[in-house]
């Protein structure tokens, strides 16, 4: 884990990914003040040593850097630009930030949303990068995430010491929004790959093969992929993954569905062909519609076996 001069950080969003990321910044010696709309999340992470604020506005008070990790575009835009639904978010959190602050958004959202927030921030003299992540909850806990970053090179260099407290791989994809494009491409491939892995394992099991044995054969053969290596979807094959705890925790089916939807929107806007990405989105939509949206995305193996 990287070491750097302690900074005053506000961290907004303490879900399965955000909580461990904030904790790693705390462990690195930074003064982290965190906030989440979920009282349960706040209570849990406070027991781990994080200092909690009563609101997002209170969290950013006296902060040098704001880091957010939220579920979707609407949450990020409402946080920073405001929805006007409460006194706190009229005008958005940007109104509570001072010129010279740094904003790092690690959410996976539409590239256009990142650009809107960045433009509004720039008008207030606040610099921003979009830095969505890959690596799952295990990577978040271990501090080995991959960051896909959009923004000015000098802004990335300012953020680098903090990102290195949470991740092992930093890739500068281009201007603001480029990190989101890279993440959308990555997650579209991940969704396709998880479905293909699930189909192969289901086919083998239907023919009497042991899924653990088949997984090892494919892992060491031309079918090897990240799902087989790190995130096997078949129950009992791999320890410490969602499939071995009834698909709890991890990266939710509804979040994968959201990301596949972002990929489809981008494909329609640019005319890029994403045939398999569209099929993957439809399968995840069926799975979510069957009431499995809160389960980890590797639970798609259940939908595959129904098809």
C-alpha positions as CSV (number, residue, x, y, z in Angstrom):
1,X,0.0,0.0,0.0
2,X,1.3,3.4,-1.0
3,X,2.3,5.9,1.7
4,X,1.8,9.7,1.3
5,X,1.3,12.8,3.4
6,X,-2.0,12.5,5.3
7,X,-4.9,14.3,3.7
8,X,-8.4,15.2,4.9
9,X,-10.8,13.1,2.9
10,X,-14.6,12.9,2.6
11,X,-15.8,9.5,1.3
12,X,-19.4,9.2,0.2
13,X,-20.9,5.8,-0.4
14,X,-20.1,2.8,1.9
15,X,-21.4,-0.2,0.0
16,X,-19.7,-3.5,-0.7
17,X,-16.9,-1.7,-2.6
18,X,-16.9,1.8,-1.1
19,X,-16.6,0.7,2.5
20,X,-13.4,-1.3,2.1
21,X,-11.9,1.4,-0.1
22,X,-12.5,4.0,2.5
23,X,-11.1,1.8,5.2
24,X,-7.9,1.3,3.2
25,X,-7.5,5.1,3.0
26,X,-8.0,5.3,6.8
27,X,-5.4,2.5,7.3
28,X,-2.9,4.4,5.1
29,X,-3.1,7.3,7.6
30,X,-5.5,9.7,6.0
31,X,-8.2,11.4,8.0
32,X,-11.4,10.0,6.5
33,X,-14.8,11.3,7.2
34,X,-17.5,9.1,5.6
35,X,-21.2,9.1,4.9
36,X,-23.8,6.7,3.5
37,X,-27.6,7.0,3.4
38,X,-27.8,3.5,5.0
39,X,-27.6,3.7,8.8
40,X,-26.6,0.0,8.8
41,X,-23.6,0.7,6.6
42,X,-22.5,3.7,8.7
43,X,-22.8,1.7,11.9
44,X,-20.8,-1.2,10.4
45,X,-17.9,0.9,9.1
46,X,-17.7,3.0,12.2
47,X,-16.9,-0.2,14.2
48,X,-14.0,-0.7,11.7
49,X,-12.5,2.7,12.7
50,X,-14.1,5.1,10.1
51,X,-15.3,8.5,11.4
52,X,-18.9,9.1,10.3
53,X,-20.7,12.3,9.4
54,X,-24.4,13.1,9.8
55,X,-24.7,14.1,6.1
56,X,-22.8,14.4,2.9
57,X,-22.4,18.2,3.5
58,X,-21.0,17.5,7.0
59,X,-18.6,15.0,5.5
60,X,-17.0,17.4,3.1
61,X,-16.6,20.2,5.7
62,X,-12.9,20.7,6.1
63,X,-12.0,18.1,3.5
64,X,-9.3,18.6,0.8
65,X,-10.5,15.7,-1.4
66,X,-14.0,14.2,-2.0
67,X,-14.3,10.6,-3.1
68,X,-17.6,9.0,-4.1
69,X,-18.7,5.4,-4.8
70,X,-22.4,5.4,-5.7
71,X,-24.6,2.9,-7.6
72,X,-25.7,4.8,-10.7
73,X,-25.7,8.1,-12.7
74,X,-28.8,9.5,-11.0
75,X,-27.2,9.1,-7.6
76,X,-24.0,10.9,-8.6
77,X,-25.8,13.7,-10.4
78,X,-28.3,14.2,-7.5
79,X,-25.4,14.2,-5.0
80,X,-23.2,16.8,-6.8
81,X,-25.7,18.7,-8.9
82,X,-28.7,18.4,-6.7
83,X,-32.3,17.3,-7.0
84,X,-33.9,20.0,-4.9
85,X,-35.8,17.4,-2.9
86,X,-34.2,18.5,0.4
87,X,-32.6,21.6,1.8
88,X,-29.2,19.8,1.8
89,X,-29.1,18.9,-1.8
90,X,-30.5,22.1,-3.3
91,X,-27.8,23.0,-5.7
92,X,-25.9,19.8,-5.0
93,X,-22.9,19.1,-2.9
94,X,-20.7,21.1,-5.3
95,X,-22.2,24.2,-3.6
96,X,-20.5,23.1,-0.3
97,X,-17.1,22.6,-1.9
98,X,-14.4,25.3,-2.2
99,X,-12.2,26.1,-5.2
100,X,-9.1,24.0,-5.3
101,X,-10.6,20.9,-4.0
102,X,-10.2,17.5,-5.8
103,X,-13.2,15.3,-6.7
104,X,-12.7,11.6,-7.4
105,X,-15.8,9.7,-8.5
106,X,-15.3,6.0,-8.5
107,X,-18.9,5.1,-9.4
108,X,-19.7,3.3,-12.7
109,X,-22.0,5.7,-14.5
110,X,-22.7,7.1,-18.0
111,X,-19.8,9.0,-19.4
112,X,-22.1,11.9,-20.1
113,X,-23.0,12.1,-16.4
114,X,-19.3,12.3,-15.5
115,X,-18.8,15.1,-18.0
116,X,-21.7,17.0,-16.6
117,X,-20.5,16.8,-13.1
118,X,-16.9,17.7,-14.1
119,X,-18.1,20.7,-16.1
120,X,-20.1,22.0,-13.2
121,X,-17.2,21.4,-10.8
122,X,-14.8,23.2,-13.1
123,X,-17.1,26.3,-13.0
124,X,-16.5,26.4,-9.3
125,X,-12.7,25.9,-9.6
126,X,-12.9,22.2,-8.5
127,X,-10.9,19.6,-10.5
128,X,-12.4,16.1,-11.1
129,X,-11.4,12.7,-12.4
130,X,-13.7,9.7,-13.0
131,X,-12.1,6.6,-11.7
132,X,-14.3,3.5,-11.9
133,X,-12.8,0.3,-10.6
134,X,-12.5,-3.4,-11.4
135,X,-11.5,-6.2,-9.0
136,X,-14.5,-7.0,-7.0
137,X,-15.0,-6.9,-3.3
138,X,-11.9,-9.0,-2.7
139,X,-9.8,-6.4,-4.6
140,X,-11.5,-3.6,-2.7
141,X,-10.6,-5.2,0.7
142,X,-7.1,-6.1,-0.4
143,X,-6.3,-2.7,-2.0
144,X,-5.6,-4.3,-5.3
145,X,-8.3,-2.7,-7.5
146,X,-7.7,-1.6,-11.1
147,X,-8.7,2.1,-11.7
148,X,-9.8,3.2,-15.1
149,X,-9.3,7.0,-15.1
150,X,-10.6,9.9,-17.1
151,X,-9.3,13.4,-16.6
152,X,-6.4,15.7,-17.1
153,X,-2.9,14.1,-16.5
154,X,-2.0,16.7,-13.8
155,X,-5.3,15.9,-11.9
156,X,-4.5,12.2,-12.1
157,X,-1.0,12.8,-10.6
158,X,-2.6,14.7,-7.8
159,X,-5.0,11.8,-7.1
160,X,-2.4,9.1,-7.7
161,X,-1.1,8.7,-4.1
162,X,-4.7,8.2,-2.9
163,X,-5.6,5.8,-5.7
164,X,-2.5,3.8,-4.9
165,X,-3.8,3.3,-1.3
166,X,-6.8,1.5,-2.8
167,X,-5.5,-0.1,-6.0
168,X,-2.6,-1.9,-7.7
169,X,-3.3,-0.8,-11.3
170,X,-3.9,2.7,-12.5
171,X,-4.8,3.3,-16.2
172,X,-5.2,6.7,-17.7
173,X,-7.9,6.2,-20.4
174,X,-8.2,9.8,-21.6
175,X,-10.2,12.9,-20.8
176,X,-13.1,13.0,-18.3
177,X,-15.6,10.3,-19.1
178,X,-13.0,8.0,-20.7
179,X,-12.7,6.0,-17.5
180,X,-16.4,5.3,-17.7
181,X,-16.1,4.2,-21.3
182,X,-13.3,1.7,-20.4
183,X,-15.3,0.4,-17.4
184,X,-18.5,-0.1,-19.5
185,X,-16.5,-2.1,-22.1
186,X,-14.8,-4.2,-19.4
187,X,-18.1,-5.0,-17.6
188,X,-19.9,-5.9,-20.8
189,X,-17.1,-8.4,-21.5
190,X,-17.3,-9.6,-17.9
191,X,-21.1,-10.2,-18.2
192,X,-20.7,-12.1,-21.4
193,X,-17.8,-14.1,-20.0
194,X,-19.7,-15.1,-16.8
195,X,-22.7,-16.3,-18.9
196,X,-20.4,-18.4,-21.2
197,X,-18.6,-19.9,-18.2
198,X,-21.9,-20.7,-16.6
199,X,-23.2,-22.4,-19.8
200,X,-20.0,-24.5,-20.1
201,X,-20.2,-25.6,-16.5
202,X,-23.9,-26.4,-16.8
203,X,-23.3,-28.4,-19.9
204,X,-20.5,-30.4,-18.3
205,X,-22.6,-31.1,-15.2
206,X,-25.5,-32.2,-17.3
207,X,-23.2,-34.8,-18.9
208,X,-22.0,-36.1,-15.5
209,X,-18.8,-34.1,-15.1
210,X,-17.6,-32.8,-11.8
211,X,-17.9,-29.0,-12.1
212,X,-14.7,-28.6,-10.0
213,X,-12.7,-30.9,-12.3
214,X,-14.1,-29.3,-15.4
215,X,-13.3,-25.9,-14.0
216,X,-9.7,-26.8,-13.5
217,X,-9.5,-28.4,-17.0
218,X,-10.9,-25.2,-18.6
219,X,-8.8,-22.9,-16.4
220,X,-5.6,-24.5,-17.7
221,X,-6.8,-24.7,-21.3
222,X,-7.9,-22.3,-24.0
223,X,-11.2,-21.6,-22.2
224,X,-9.4,-20.1,-19.2
225,X,-10.8,-16.8,-18.0
226,X,-11.2,-14.5,-14.9
227,X,-14.4,-16.2,-13.8
228,X,-12.7,-19.6,-13.7
229,X,-9.6,-18.1,-12.1
230,X,-11.1,-15.8,-9.5
231,X,-14.9,-16.0,-9.3
232,X,-16.3,-19.4,-10.2
233,X,-20.1,-19.3,-10.4
234,X,-20.7,-22.9,-9.5
235,X,-21.6,-23.5,-5.8
236,X,-18.9,-25.2,-3.8
237,X,-16.2,-25.1,-6.4
238,X,-14.2,-22.1,-5.1
239,X,-14.1,-20.9,-1.5
240,X,-14.6,-17.2,-0.5
241,X,-16.7,-16.3,-3.6
242,X,-20.4,-15.5,-3.7
243,X,-21.3,-18.8,-5.3
244,X,-20.2,-20.6,-2.1
245,X,-22.3,-18.3,0.2
246,X,-25.6,-18.5,-1.7
247,X,-24.5,-15.6,-4.0
248,X,-24.6,-13.0,-1.2
249,X,-22.3,-10.0,-1.2
250,X,-20.2,-9.2,-4.2
251,X,-21.4,-7.4,-7.3
252,X,-25.2,-7.5,-7.6
253,X,-27.1,-8.7,-10.6
254,X,-29.0,-5.4,-10.8
255,X,-25.6,-3.5,-10.9
256,X,-24.4,-5.8,-13.8
257,X,-27.8,-5.2,-15.5
258,X,-27.2,-1.4,-15.1
259,X,-23.7,-1.6,-16.6
260,X,-24.9,-3.7,-19.5
261,X,-27.6,-1.1,-20.1
262,X,-25.0,1.6,-20.2
263,X,-23.0,-0.4,-22.8
264,X,-26.2,-0.8,-24.9
265,X,-26.9,3.0,-24.7
266,X,-23.3,3.7,-25.8
267,X,-23.6,1.2,-28.6
268,X,-26.8,2.7,-29.9
269,X,-25.3,6.2,-29.7
270,X,-22.1,5.3,-31.6
271,X,-23.4,2.6,-33.9
272,X,-21.0,0.0,-32.5
273,X,-22.0,-3.6,-32.8
274,X,-22.6,-5.3,-29.4
275,X,-24.6,-8.4,-30.3
276,X,-23.4,-10.5,-27.4
277,X,-23.6,-7.6,-25.0
278,X,-27.3,-7.2,-25.9
279,X,-27.9,-10.9,-25.4
280,X,-26.1,-10.7,-22.0
281,X,-28.3,-7.8,-21.0
282,X,-31.5,-9.6,-21.9
283,X,-30.4,-12.7,-19.8
284,X,-29.6,-10.5,-16.8
285,X,-32.9,-8.7,-17.2
286,X,-34.7,-12.0,-17.1
287,X,-32.7,-13.0,-14.0
288,X,-33.5,-9.7,-12.3
289,X,-37.1,-10.0,-13.3
290,X,-37.3,-13.4,-11.6
291,X,-36.5,-11.7,-8.3
292,X,-32.7,-12.3,-8.2
293,X,-31.6,-8.8,-8.7
294,X,-29.9,-8.6,-5.2
295,X,-27.9,-11.7,-5.7
296,X,-24.3,-11.6,-7.0
297,X,-24.0,-11.5,-10.8
298,X,-22.5,-14.9,-10.8
299,X,-25.9,-16.3,-9.9
300,X,-26.7,-16.0,-13.6
301,X,-25.8,-19.7,-13.7
302,X,-29.2,-20.3,-12.2
303,X,-30.9,-18.5,-15.1
304,X,-28.7,-20.4,-17.6
305,X,-29.8,-23.7,-16.1
306,X,-33.5,-22.6,-16.6
307,X,-33.1,-21.6,-20.2
